[in-house]
Amino acid sequence: MTKPVPYTPPKVWKWDAETGGRFASINRPISGATHEKKLPVGKHPFQLYSLATPNGIKVTVMLEELLALGHKEAEYDAWIINIMDGEQFGSGFVEINPNSKIPALVDHSTTPATRVFESGAILLYLAEKFDEFIPSQPAQRAECLSWLFWQMGAGPYLGGGFGHFYTYAPEKLQYPIDRFTMEVKRQLDVLDKRLADNEYISGDTYTIADMAIWPWYGDLVKNKIYDAAEFLQAHEYSNVLRWTEQIAKRDAVKRGRMVNRSWGNPKYQLRERHDSSDFATRTQDKISTS
């Protein structure tokens, strides 16, 4: 291992806004709004403020899956929040999510309206509200929730750890890359062994656990985030790849991953979503909108 440049932390840390790599402009050590900005509100019960990152995709997939089952009450407006422009620090968004992270949801079918933030909390809220994609039997429900919260705990090691140091850090440092690569491969091994004997993450049924894990680990092994599939030898995780490809074929998943996307191939982008007919001019492997 290359010997790292010695660093001695100061007795009192001071924020240097010039460091931090690609996301330095939106990272800061304090919370709260930086500017006044009201959020738009559409006509549907659910108002989603998000971006098509893995955490955002979790929720749009869930909403599209609910609509596919015939739950008309799950209709939603999806408004794009450009995190690189700092829109998550607008006063309206901070009022919904004081942590200033996407996604954030407001349910206007309740009085008063209910705010929900953190992607895992939103999935659980919607699953309980519609009694879908979460088992009712106690042991199976516990299994599903265990894997849901596994993703919430494991995700920062993948994104803020491996993803940051491997892809976005201003300089490549061997120790953090090695440390987080080891952890991500361990996580992939956990999933691969689980999926060896189970069709889906929590058993035989597709649940919110799959919706939470798939946008991160599915895109990782298919080389859609961090450009690291070869580096991680993703082909070794054959059960994860099987599961990933199986979920990717679902029409609701294809629609959900398009919503609030503003990069890549234009035919896979739907910056805002206000009605199912919005997909009519966008096709992704002949998505069904019925």
C-alpha positions in Angstrom: 0.0 0.0 0.0 1.3 3.5 -0.9 2.1 5.4 2.2 -0.4 8.2 2.6 0.5 11.8 3.2 0.4 12.3 7.0 -2.4 14.3 8.3 -2.9 15.6 11.8 -6.4 16.8 12.5 -6.5 20.3 14.2 -7.9 20.6 17.7 -10.9 22.5 16.2 -12.1 21.7 12.7 -12.8 24.6 10.4 -14.9 24.4 7.2 -13.0 24.9 4.0 -15.6 25.5 1.4 -13.0 25.1 -1.4 -12.5 21.4 -0.7 -14.8 18.4 -1.2 -14.7 17.6 -4.9 -17.7 17.7 -7.2 -20.3 18.3 -4.6 -18.4 21.0 -2.6 -20.8 23.7 -3.7 -23.8 22.0 -2.0 -22.1 20.5 1.1 -22.0 22.6 4.2 -21.8 22.0 8.0 -25.1 23.7 8.8 -28.7 23.1 8.0 -31.7 25.3 7.1 -32.8 27.3 4.1 -30.5 29.5 2.1 -33.2 31.2 0.1 -36.9 31.8 -0.1 -38.7 29.6 -2.6 -42.2 28.1 -2.5 -42.8 24.7 -3.9 -45.3 24.1 -6.7 -48.4 22.1 -5.9 -50.3 20.1 -8.5 -53.7 18.5 -8.6 -53.0 15.1 -7.2 -53.1 13.7 -3.6 -49.3 13.1 -3.6 -46.8 15.8 -4.3 -43.3 14.5 -4.8 -40.2 16.7 -4.8 -37.3 14.6 -6.1 -34.6 13.8 -8.6 -33.9 10.5 -10.4 -31.0 9.4 -8.2 -31.2 6.0 -6.7 -33.0 7.3 -3.6 -35.5 9.2 -5.8 -36.1 6.2 -8.0 -37.2 4.2 -5.0 -40.3 6.3 -4.5 -41.3 6.9 -8.2 -41.1 3.1 -8.7 -43.4 2.6 -5.7 -45.9 5.1 -6.9 -46.0 3.6 -10.4 -46.3 0.1 -9.0 -49.3 1.2 -6.9 -50.9 2.8 -9.9 -50.3 -0.4 -11.9 -52.3 -2.3 -9.3 -55.2 0.1 -9.9 -54.8 2.4 -6.9 -56.0 5.6 -8.4 -55.5 7.4 -5.1 -51.8 7.0 -5.6 -51.8 9.5 -8.5 -49.0 12.0 -8.0 -47.2 15.1 -9.3 -43.4 14.8 -9.4 -41.5 18.0 -9.4 -37.8 18.0 -10.1 -35.4 19.3 -7.4 -32.0 20.1 -8.9 -29.6 19.4 -6.1 -26.6 20.7 -7.9 -28.3 24.1 -8.1 -29.1 23.9 -4.3 -32.8 23.8 -4.8 -33.1 21.4 -1.8 -32.1 24.4 0.4 -35.1 26.5 -0.7 -37.5 27.4 2.2 -40.4 25.4 0.8 -38.3 22.2 0.5 -36.7 22.6 3.9 -40.2 23.0 5.4 -41.0 19.5 4.1 -37.5 18.0 4.8 -35.4 19.8 7.4 -32.5 17.5 6.3 -32.5 19.0 2.8 -32.2 15.7 0.9 -34.4 14.3 -1.8 -36.9 12.7 -2.0 -39.6 14.5 0.0 -43.4 13.7 -0.2 -46.5 15.6 0.8 -49.8 13.6 1.2 -52.7 16.1 0.7 -55.3 13.4 1.2 -55.0 13.9 4.9 -56.0 16.9 7.0 -53.7 18.5 7.7 -51.4 17.4 4.9 -48.7 14.9 5.9 -45.1 15.4 5.1 -42.8 12.4 4.8 -39.0 12.5 4.2 -36.3 9.9 3.9 -36.8 7.4 1.1 -37.3 4.4 3.4 -39.9 6.2 5.4 -41.8 7.1 2.3 -41.8 3.5 1.0 -43.1 2.3 4.4 -45.7 5.1 4.6 -47.1 4.2 1.1 -46.9 0.5 1.8 -49.0 0.8 5.0 -51.4 3.4 3.5 -52.3 1.1 0.5 -51.5 -2.2 2.2 -49.3 -3.3 -0.7 -45.8 -4.5 -1.2 -45.3 -5.3 2.5 -46.2 -8.7 4.1 -49.0 -8.9 6.6 -47.7 -12.0 8.4 -45.5 -10.9 11.3 -42.3 -13.0 10.5 -42.4 -12.1 6.8 -43.1 -8.5 7.6 -40.1 -8.4 9.9 -37.9 -9.9 7.2 -39.0 -7.3 4.7 -38.4 -4.4 7.2 -35.1 -5.8 8.1 -33.9 -5.7 4.5 -35.4 -2.3 4.0 -33.5 -0.9 7.0 -30.4 -2.9 5.8 -30.4 -0.7 2.7 -30.8 2.5 4.7 -27.8 1.6 6.8 -25.7 0.1 4.1 -26.3 2.7 1.4 -24.0 5.4 2.9 -21.1 3.1 2.6 -21.8 2.6 -1.0 -22.7 6.2 -2.0 -20.9 8.5 0.4 -18.1 6.0 1.0 -17.2 4.0 -2.1 -18.9 6.2 -4.7 -17.4 9.4 -3.3 -13.8 8.3 -3.0 -13.8 6.1 -6.2 -15.6 8.6 -8.5 -16.0 12.1 -7.1 -13.2 12.9 -4.6 -10.8 15.5 -5.9 -7.9 13.1 -5.6 -7.7 9.3 -5.5 -6.6 7.9 -2.1 -5.9 4.2 -1.8 -6.9 3.7 1.8 -10.5 4.9 1.6 -11.0 3.3 -1.8 -9.7 0.0 -0.5 -11.7 0.3 2.7 -15.0 1.1 1.1 -14.5 -1.3 -1.8 -14.0 -4.1 0.7 -17.3 -3.1 2.4 -19.3 -2.8 -0.9 -18.1 -6.2 -2.0 -19.1 -7.7 1.3 -22.6 -6.1 0.9 -22.9 -7.6 -2.6 -21.9 -10.9 -1.2 -24.6 -10.6 1.4 -27.2 -9.9 -1.3 -25.9 -12.6 -3.6 -26.1 -15.3 -0.9 -29.6 -14.1 0.1 -30.8 -14.2 -3.5 -29.3 -17.7 -4.1 -32.3 -19.2 -2.3 -34.9 -16.5 -2.7 -36.5 -14.9 -5.8 -36.7 -11.6 -4.1 -34.9 -9.9 -1.2 -37.4 -10.8 1.5 -38.6 -14.1 0.1 -40.9 -15.1 -2.7 -42.7 -11.8 -3.0 -41.7 -8.5 -4.5 -41.7 -5.8 -1.8 -40.5 -2.4 -0.7 -37.2 -4.1 0.3 -36.6 -4.7 -3.4 -37.6 -1.2 -4.4 -35.2 0.2 -1.8 -32.2 -2.0 -2.7 -32.5 -2.3 -6.5 -31.8 1.3 -7.6 -28.5 1.3 -5.8 -27.2 -2.3 -6.1 -28.9 -3.1 -9.3 -27.5 -0.1 -11.0 -24.1 -0.8 -9.5 -23.7 -4.2 -10.9 -25.1 -3.1 -14.3 -22.5 -0.3 -14.4 -25.0 2.5 -14.3 -23.5 4.3 -11.3 -19.8 5.0 -10.6 -18.6 3.1 -13.7 -17.2 0.5 -11.3 -18.7 -2.9 -12.4 -15.4 -4.1 -13.7 -13.4 -2.8 -10.8 -15.8 -4.6 -8.4 -15.9 -7.7 -10.6 -19.7 -7.5 -10.6 -20.1 -10.6 -12.8 -19.2 -12.6 -9.7 -22.6 -11.8 -8.2 -24.7 -13.9 -10.5 -27.8 -14.0 -8.2 -27.8 -10.2 -7.8 -27.6 -9.8 -11.6 -30.5 -12.2 -12.1 -32.6 -10.3 -9.6 -31.5 -7.0 -11.1 -32.5 -7.9 -14.6 -35.8 -9.5 -13.4 -36.9 -6.3 -11.7 -35.7 -4.1 -14.5 -38.3 -5.7 -16.8 -41.3 -4.5 -14.8 -43.2 -1.8 -16.6 -43.7 0.3 -13.4 -40.0 0.1 -12.8 -39.2 1.3 -16.3 -41.6 4.3 -15.8 -40.4 5.0 -12.3 -36.8 5.4 -13.2 -37.6 7.9 -15.9 -39.4 10.4 -13.6 -37.4 13.5 -12.6 -34.5 12.4 -14.8 -32.8 15.3 -16.7 -29.7 13.6 -18.0 -28.7 10.8 -20.4 -30.8 9.7 -23.4 -33.7 12.2 -23.8 -36.2 9.4 -24.5 -35.6 8.1 -21.0 -36.1 11.5 -19.4 -39.3 12.8 -17.8 -38.4 15.9 -15.9 -41.8 16.3 -14.3 -44.7 13.9 -14.1 -48.3 15.0 -13.7 -50.3 12.3 -15.4 -49.8 8.8 -16.7 -50.2 10.3 -20.2 -46.9 12.1 -19.7 -45.2 8.9 -20.7 -46.9 8.7 -24.1 -44.0 10.6 -25.8 -41.4 8.6 -24.0 -40.7 4.9 -24.6 -38.5 2.6 -22.8 -38.7 -0.9 -24.2 -42.4 -0.4 -25.1 -43.5 0.6 -21.6 -47.2 -0.1 -20.9 -49.1 2.8 -19.4 -52.4 0.9 -19.0 
